[in-house]
Structure formats: structure tokens, C-alpha cells
Amino acid sequence: MRTAPRRRPGSRLRPPAHPVLPTSPGFWRSPLRGPWFTSVLGLVLLFGLLVVFVTGLLSYAAYNPSLSPVNDKTPDKGVLGFYLFDWPTDPHWLYRLTQGVHVTLGLALIPVVLAKLWSVVPRLWSLPPVRSLAHGAERLSLLLLVGGVLFQFATGVLNIQLDYLFPGSFYPLHFYGAWVFFAAFALHAALRVPQALRTLRSGELRTRGTRDKGDAHRDGERDEDEDGSRTDAGTHAGPTPHGAGAHAELLAPATGLASTGAELRSPDPDPGTLTRRGALGVVGAGSALLVVTTVGQSIGGPLRETALFAPHGGGEPGGGPGGFQINKTMAAVGVRVQQTGEAWRLAVEGRAGTVRLSRADLLAMRQYGAALPIACVEGWSTPDQDWRGVRLRDLAGLAGYRDGPLPDLLVESLQTRGAFRRAALRANQVADPRSLLALAVNGAPLTPDHGFPARVIVPAAPGVLNTKWVARLTFGDLT
């Protein structure tokens, strides 16, 4: 019989080598990972991503895509447009609110999403990849969930920054991607939320430390628990041999879904330098930083100066009556100065025929005022501006709609390139007394980049439907 070699006095045993493959539980050694940390992040995302998804659907509805093909950038949506409704004009700041929440909350959740993905990396590498039908469904939902959330956040951030590096149009990519993500999100939430709630309520968490201090635990030192509170080190479960987490996972219920958190908690963690509550604080600080450096583009005021990460932050682009944010300049969309001079005429068409009006003719008509913001899909908006011009409903009267219900409206611009050179407005938008063909803003004529000689301004409508450099108004049924 062979006997173990004797150790020389004072010599130390060489510590076992750490696993080199990510499929081994011992490969992931951060003491921060654990079911409590993951569950907190998951519940934050459950509510946060749901709000982002719903406000995204509202953003699509605000375009009135079922009214006319010119408004619909996803014509093959089919049943995915089941929820669409006539977008209202009250309150006038509605789109400014919904899209501001959509973009700002989406950006704020980026650190939470990254932290959540980091916390579940060991689970993505666990073997065998599928243990049961339920486990396979969860793995599939996880694949679609991770891919979907990364795709949605990447395209959303690029759109906010006006960097269209992705192939195809942003609108269908983001719309269909949202539904793929939400389907996976709903399936994953149905499988995981009950377990997450049990984890947060479980008293077992209070007996599991977050840091391994070796013999110090056995000497009665105190350590941080899963939730950041303190407990006697003597109750610490201590390190487990490599692979113990996988063995515990194999002993999970027959559903194949992890219920003990063994896949997340390292069996041999490194010494801790930060509690889980501290880690959550770091994630929260990252989210707060993104909010402070972007939210000003949506709410304006002094915070616009701090919106350094937003293209429409950091202060207004100029002074005077027209010194507020501009999305597209006249030069960028191919409008020439000669087209907007004395020779410009507005064509107003309807069942009474076509009427052509100069800017002087429009100024001779009764003028009305409306205090309305401009709010765009990228999340930026302006405070209420004092617009003045001719009501759209009065122009509909010139086109032959003086009596009875007002019709829909197709607006065409002088611009020669770019999206939404034509835009459709519903009858309720035409009928609103605040809907104007604006000729002036803040007491002065429109500037060239704000749409001179005339632009449309409609309460609660996305910025792209507030067409600039208007050339033609066609009233009629567009459905």
C-alpha cells in the first residue's frame, strides 16, 4: 500500500489550480454573484423594461400608422398592430412625456442590464445545456432575451445619437425587435419571477455570506450576508469543493430550473472587497449618471446644460425667438433658399378644388396662437413655444369642408430627401383649434431652419409629423 508523502515541517501545500473552462462552477470566482443580487436586478428590470416596452408601443401609435402608408414604416406588422388607436391631441405634452420616459428610462436601465447579464454569466455556461423541457424553454427564452435586449438597446442608443450604423430603417428593426424581446421577456419572467420573489423572502439568504475569509470565519468574525446585513461568521456555509454547485444544481427539482442559486454562487469565491449592497449602489450610481447627463434634453431648463451625452443637450443652439432645438436643417434635407422666397405658393387641395396661397395671403387670414412643444422620437424636446398662424381647420374650409366633419390631411414638404417628406394627420388633429400652419414663433417670423415660410404644428404629435417647409395640403379621407 502506498502512503502519502510526508510534508516537510513549515512547508505549504500548493493550492489546487483554478478551473480554466467557463463551464466549471469554480471558474467564476466573484463573491458578489448570488441569487439575492440577481433577483434584485431582475425585479428592477421587470418593471423598468415593461414601462420602456409600453411607452415604445405608444410611440409607434403616435405616428398614426394605420392612417396612411406615408406614416407607417412597418407595413407588414399584421397582428402586432392590434393595439393601435387614434392618437389624441390632449394633453398637448403627451408625446413629450411618453417618449421622454421611454428614452431616459431606457438609458438609465443600461447599467442594470449589464449588471444582470454579468450576474448570470455562470448560468449561461452551465452543463448540460438542457436538462428538461422546462429548462430548455428557459434556455431558449434566455437566448432570445439576451440577444433581444442587446439589439434593442444598441439600436436605440444609435438612434438617439443620430448614428444610423445598422442596416435598414430604424423603425421596423426596433419595432419587430421589441416584440421578439417582449415574447422572450414574458416567458422568462413567467419562469423566473416566482423564484425571484421566493429568493428575496427566503430566510436562507441570511445564513449565506458573501465573502470567504478562510479560518477567520471559524474564529467568530462577522461577515456580510446576501442582502448586505451582518451575521456571525460561524453561520457561513464556507467554501465548497469545485463542482459542488453543479452537483447541487443536478439535485434541483424535476423542472430543471435552478432553485438554490448554486449556478450563480461561486463554490470557491475570491476575497470580497465590496458588499452586494455596495455593488447595487455602483449600478445605481451609473444609472443616475446617465439620467443626469441625458434627461435635460427631454425636460429642458437648467438640466439641458448637463445633458452632455445627448445630441440635443448642452444648451440651446442660439438666441432670439428661433433659438431652440432643430432636428433637420434646410440644407440637410435639400431645401433651397430660392424655393422659400417670394415665388413660394402653398397649394390647398380638397373637394372644392385647389387654392394657391402666398405667404402674404396666409398672413392676411385670421391668425391664432398656440403654446406647444416639439418632441422627437430621439427623446429630445423643447419647452412650449409660442406659435402663431392659420388654423388647419380654417384651411380645410377653403378646400370645401366648411360644414360637417373635418377630413384627414396629407402634408407635403419642399424637402427632397429624408424620411417623412410627406405626413398624414387624422381628422381629430385637423379639428383641434391649436393645430396651426405656423408662420411665426415667439413673436418673430419662422427662421429658415424652423420651416420658413410655413410649417405645421400639432399638439401631442411627434416632431416628424410637424412638417416644415410646407408646399401642399391635401384634405380628404386617407383611410
N, C-alpha and C positions, 0 to 999 in steps of 0.2 A: 504494500500500500504506500502511495506517495504522500508525503507530508508537505504542507505549505512551507515555503522557505521562511526562515526566521528573519525578522526585521532587525536591523542594527539599531542599537539604542540612539534615540534622538532623530532617527530618520523619519521621513514622512512618506505616506503612501501617495503615489501620483494620482491626482484626481482623474476620474474617467473622462474620456473625451466627449465633448458635446456632440449630439447628432448633427450631421451635415445635410440631411434631407429635410425639406419643409413638411414632409408627410409624417415626420416623427413629432409627437407632442412636445418632447424636450427641446426641439429646435426653437420654439417660440418661448422666450425666457422673460418677457416683461412681466413684472408683478402687478401691473395695472390692469391687465386683462382679467375679466371675470364677468359672471352673469349680472351682477348689480350694475356695473359700469355700462355694459352693453344694453341692459334693459332701460336704463335712464335715457340713453341716447336714442334708443328705439322709440320710446314713448314720445320724446320731443319731436322726432321725425314723423311719427304717426299723425299728430295734429298739425304740425307745420307743413308737411308735404300735402296734406289734404286741403289746406287753405290755398296753397300755391296752385294745386290742380283745379280747384273750383274757380278761383279768380282767372286762371288761364282760359277755362271754358267761357267765362263771362267776357273775356277779352275778344274771343272769337265771335260770340254772339253780338258784340257791339258793332261789328262790321256789317251786320245785316246780310250775311252771306246768301240767304235764301231769296233775297230780293232781286238780285241781278248777277249774272256771271262776272261783271266787272268788279264786284265786291268779293267774290268767292275765289280764294286761291287754293281751295281743296275741293274741287267739283266732284270728286269720286268718294266723298265721305260716307255716303249711304246712310245706314242706321246710326252712325256715330253723331249725326246731327239731330238726333231725336229731341234734344232738349231746347233747340233754338226757339227764340221768341222775338217779338218786335221790341227792339231796344228803346227804352223810354228816354225822354228829354229832361226828366226830373229825378233827383236833384241835378242841377247843372254841373256839379262837380263829380258825378257818379263815376265816370271813366277815369278821372284823375285819381280817385280813391282806389278803385279796384286794381288798376294797373300799377299804381304806386305800391300797393301792398304786394302784388304779385312779384314785382321785380325786387323790391327791398327785402322782403322776407325770403325770397329765393336766394339772394346773395348772402343773407345772414345765415342760412342753413348750410352753406358750403363747408365751413369748418366742422359742423355737426356730422354731415355726410361723410367727410373724410375720416373723422374720428371713429364713426360707426364702422366703416369699412376696415379700418385698421384693427378695431377690436375683434372682428370676426374672421380675420385672415386665417387663423388656425383651422377654423371650421371649413373653409374653402379647400383646404388641403387634406382633410381627414379621409382615411381609408377604412373600409371600402367606400367608393363614392356613392353607392346606392345600397341601402340595407333593407328597404321595404318599399311598397308602393307609395305610402305616405311620405317616406323620406325622399323618394325620387321626385315626387311632386314638389316638395320643399326645395330640393336642389335646383329643379328647373325654374321655379319661381325666383330663386336667388340669382340664377344666371341672368334671367331677363330683368330682374330688379336692379342688379349692379350695372349691367350694360345700359339699361334704360335711364337710370338716374345720371350716369356719367354723360350719356349722349344729350339729355335734356339740359343739364347744367352747362355743358360745353357750348352747345348751340345758343343757349340763352345768353350766356356771357358774351359770346362773339357778337350777337345781335345788339346787345346793349352798347358794346364798344364800337359798333358800326364796322366790324371786320367780318366780311362775308367770305370766309375761307372754306366753308363747307360746300359740297356740290348741290346744285339745285336751289330751289326757293326755300327761304326760312319758314314760310307759313306751313306748307304741307309737312315738311320734315318735323317741325316742332309739334304740330297737331297730331300726326299719327304716332310720333314717338311718345307723346303724352299718354295716349290710350294704351300703347304697349306697356309702358311703365306702370300705369294705374292698374291694369289687369294683374300684372305680377305683384304689385304692391298690395292689392286686395287679397290675393291668395296667400301671400307671405304673412300679412297681418292676421288673417284668419287662423293660420297655423301657429303663429308666434305670440300674439298679444296675450292670450290666456296664460301662457307660460311666463311671459314677462311680468304680468301682474302678480302671479304666484311668487315669482322670484323676489320682487320688491317687498312683498308682505311676509316672506319666509323668515322665521327666526333663525334658521340655519345660517343665514349670511352673517349674523353677528358673532358666529364662532369661527369664522374663517379670516385669517389675517391677510394683509396684502403684501407683507414683506417677510422674507426669510432671513433671520438673524442667527441661524445656527444654534449654538449652545446657549446664546443669550435668552432664547425663549425658555429653555429649561431652567434658567436661573431666575425666572419670575419677572423678566422685563415686560413692559406693556407695548402693545403694537396697534397699528391702525387696522380697523375692520374694513369690510367691503364698502360700507357706506361712509367711511371716514371717521367714525367714532372710535373710542378706545376700548380695548378689552384686555384682560390678563393674557399674557403670552402663553400661559400654561394651557389655555384652551385652544391654542393654534394647532391646526391639523398637522403642521410641519411638512417638509418636503416629501414627495413621493418618488419612487423609482421611475426611471424613464419608461414610458409606455403605460404607466398606471392610468393616465387619463383615458387612453384608448380602451383599456380594459373596462374601466367604469362605464364608458360610453356603450360598449357592447352589452353591458348589463342593463341598459336603459329599457323602458317599456317596449312592447312589441311594435309600437308605431314606428320605431326607428328614429323618432325625434329626440334630440338631446334634452333631458330634463334636469340634469345635475350640473350643467355648466362645465363638465370635465374637459370638453374640447377647447374651452376658452381659457381656463385657468392653467397656468404652467405647472407641471409637476416638479420642476426644479428652477424656480424663479431667480433672477439676479437680485442683488440687494436693491431695495427700493430707495429712491430719492424723492419721490412725490407720492402723495396720497391720491386715491381715486377722486376725492372731492377736489383736490388741487388740480388734477387733470381736467375735471369738468370746468373748473374756473378758467383754465387756459383756453379751452374750447369756447367758453362763453365770452372771454375777452376778445378772441379772434372774431366772433360774430359781431360783438359790439363795435369793433374797429371797422368792419365792413359797413355796418349801418351808419356810423358817423361819417364815413368817407363817401357815402352814396346817397343817403336819404334826402340830402338837401336838394338834389335835382328834382325830387318829387314834391316837396313841401315848400321850397323856396325860403325866403327870409335869410337870416344870418347863416343858417346851416348850408346854404348854397355855397358859401365860401369854403366850407370844409369838405364838399363833395369832390375830392381830388381824384377819385377813381372813376368818375363819371364824365363822359364827354361833354355833357351839358351842365357841369358843375363848375365851381371855382369863380363864380361871379357872372354878372350879365355881360353880354358881348359888346355892349356900347351904352351910350347915354341917350337922353332925349325920349320923345314919345315912342319911337320904334326900338328902343334899347332893351329888347327882351329876346329870349331864345329863338333861334331859327333852325329848322331841321335841314331844309334844302335851299340853297341859294339859286337865284335866277340863272346864273352861269352854269351851275351844276346840272340843271335839267334842260338846258338848251334853249332858254327863252332869250330872245334878242331885244335890245332896247327899242329898236325900230318897231317891233310888234306891239309895244305898250304905249306908243305915242299918240298923237292927235288922230291918227288914222284908225286906231283901235275901235272896234264896234262889238257890242255884245248881242248875240243872236238869241232871242227868246222864242221858243217854238212850242206849239200846242195845238189844240183843236181849232183855234181861231186863225191859225197860220203862223207866220214868222214875223217878228218885230225886231228891228235892229236899233240899238240904242247906243249913243256915245256916252262918254263919262259925264259930259255936261247935261245930257238928258237925264241920266240917273240922279245927278245932284239936284236937278230941278224937281224931282219927285219928293214926296214927303219922307223925311229922314227920321229914323228911330235909333235908339241906343240900347245896348245890352252889355252887361259886365260878365264876360265869360273867359275861362282859361283855355289854353291849348294843352292837350295831353296826348302823348305819343306812346306807341307800343314799347319803345325802349325804356319806358319808366319815367322819363323826364316830363315836366310840365311847367307852365307859367302860372303865376297868380292871375286873378281876374284882370283882364284888360278892358278898357272902355271902348267898345267898338261902336261905330255909327255907320248906317247905310240904309238900304231899302229892304223892307221885309220880303222874304221869299214868297209869302202868301200874296202880296201885292203884285209881284211879278207873275205869279200864276194867274191872277185876274187879267193881266194883259194878254196872256196866252189863251184866254177863253174860259177860265174856271172861276167866274165871279160868283156863281150860285152852286149850291150843292157841295158835296165833299171834295176836298182838295186831292190832287193826284200825287203820285210819286214823282221824283225828279232825277234826271240824269244830268250830271255836271261834267263839262269837258274843259280841259285846261289848254293853254298855249304850249305847255311843255312838250318836248318831243321825245324825251327818254325818261326812264324811271317808272316805277310802279305807280299805280293809281293816277294815271293821266286822266282817267275818267272815274267817276264815283257816283254811286246811286244813293239817294236819300228817300226814306219812307215818307208816306203822307203825313204821319204824325210829326215828323221832323219839319216838313214844309209848313205845317199848320201852326207850329209854335211861334208865338209873336216875337221871341228872341232870336229866331233864325233869320240871319241877315245875309244879303250880298253887301259886304262891308266895303266902304270907300275910304274910311278914316279910322284911326285908332289913337286913343289918348289925346284927342284934340288936334291931330295933325293928319294930313293925307298919308295913306299907306306908303311905306318905303318899297323900293323895288323888290327886295328880298322877302318882304312880308306880303307880297301878292299884288302890288300896283299893276294895273289900275283898279281891279276889283277882286275880292276873294269871298268865299263862303265861310261863315262861322255859325256853328250849330251847337246848342247846349248838349253836353254829355257825350258828344261824338268823338271818336278817335281822331287824332290830328290829321291823318291822311284823308279823311272824309271832309275836312275843311279846306276844300280845293283852292289853290292860289292861281293867279293869272287866268281868271275865268274867261272863256271865249264863247261858250254856248250853254244855254239852259234849255232842256227838253222836258216838258211836263207831260205826264201820261202814266198809264198803268204799266208797271215794269214786271209784274209777277206773271 
